[in-house]
Structures are given as structure tokens and as C-alpha cells.
Amino acid sequence: MRAGLIIVGIILLVAGIWVVSGHASYQDTETLLQVGTAKITATHDKGVPQWIGIAGIVVGGLLAVGGFMKKG
């Protein structure tokens, strides 16, 4: 259990740093025009919001510290 907390905490910490540094993105597709069965779509790359990265850093840090501090 203790090793699991540390591993998950470190993974969240690294992922949070990755997001905050601006390297994480996702694709969003929207329909611009649809006539019958034909449609025109556009795909945009969007960055993951920084608050998600900050939350990952905080939660990951707490889990990692909790894993190191837990007795037993």
C-alpha cells in the first residue's frame, strides 16, 4: 500500500509538471456545416488547462509524502 501511494504520487507529480510546462494537449473536433449526410468538420489542438496540472502536482505531492510518512 505504501509503495503504491508513492508510485501514484510520483506519477501525478510528473504529469502535473508536464501539463504546467505546456506540453499536454488534446484534439477537439467541431462540426462547421452539415447539409444532409455531408458535413464539414474542423479539428483543433487545445492545451490542457494549467489548473489541472497544478492540481496534479498538489495531489501527487500529498500522496508521495503520505506514502513516505505512513508508519507500518
HELIX and SHEET records of a PDB file:
HELIX    1   1 ARG A    2  VAL A   20  1                                  19    
HELIX    2   2 GLN A   50  MET A   69  1                                  20    
SHEET    1   A 2 SER A  25  VAL A  35  0                                        
SHEET    2   A 2 ALA A  38  GLY A  47 -1                                        
END                                                                             
